[in-house]
Amino acid sequence: MSEIVEIIDNLEHKLQKLLSKMDQLEQQSVRLKHELEKTQGIVEKQSQEMNALKQKCESLKMANSLLGSEENKRDTKLKINSLIREIDYCIAQLAD
């Protein structure tokens, strides 16, 4: 009979350890979820900043080429030609 009591006590002790570990893991899971949300917010903010900087860089390249910079002159001419074609298309649509 005492063996059964020991087995039950041992089982209760292991169950308590298991429940304690489960609580720790749940707390860790919640903490990691919050950390992930925070990190995703930071990544989204940096992505938006990066896109804004890319647009600013393109604008600066365009301005430099308009001012006579030889580096981006071809790109600027292509962009201007593209804009002229779009304007011509719009005028043609309005004329119809």
N, C-alpha and C positions, 0 to 999 in steps of 0.2 A: 504493500500500500504506500509506503514512503517513496518508493520509486516513482509511482504515478504522481505523487505530490511534487517531487523534484522535476519530473518531466513537465508538469503543468507550470511550475514556477519558471523553469527555463524557457518554456514557450511564451509565457507572459512577458518575460524580460526581452526576448527577441522581438515580440510584437511591439513592445514599447519603443525599442530601438528603431524598428521599421517605421513606426508612426512618426517618430522624431525626425528621421531622415526624410520622410515624405514631406513633412512641414518645411524642412530646410530647403528641399528641392523646389517646392511651390514658391517660397519666398525668393529664391534665386531666379526662378522663371519670371516672376513679376518684375524683379529688378532688371533682368536682361531685356524684357519687353520694353520697359521704359527707356532703357539705354538705346535700344534699337530705334525706337521712335525719335529720340533726340538726335541720333546719328543720321537718320533719314532726313530729318529737317535740315540739318547742317549741309548734307549733300545736296538737297534741293536748292537751298540758298546759294551754295557755291556754284551750282549749275547755272542758275539764273544770272549770277554775277559774271560767270564765264561767257555766257551768251551776250550779255550787254557789252563786255569788253571786246568780244569778237566783232560786234557791230560797230563799235567805236573805232576799232582798228581798220575795218573796211572803209569807214568814212574818212579816216585820216589818209589812207592809201589813195582814195579818190581825190581828196583835196591836194595831196602832194603831186599827183599826176596832172591835175589841172593847173598847178602852179609851175609846171615845167619839169617835173621829175621824170627822168627817163625810165625808171624802174617799172612803173605801173602804167605807162602810157597806153600800151596795147589793151590792157584790161579796161581802162577808162574809155577808150574808143569803142570797144565792144559793148560796154554798158550804155554809152550814149546812143549807139546805133540801135541797140535793143529798145531803148526808151522811145526813140524816134519811130521805130516800126510800130510800137504799141500806140503811139499817138496817131500815126497814119491810119491804123486799123480803126481806132475810135472815130476818127473823122469820117472814114468811109462808112462806118455803121450809122453815123448821124445823118450822112447825106442820103442814105437809102430810105 
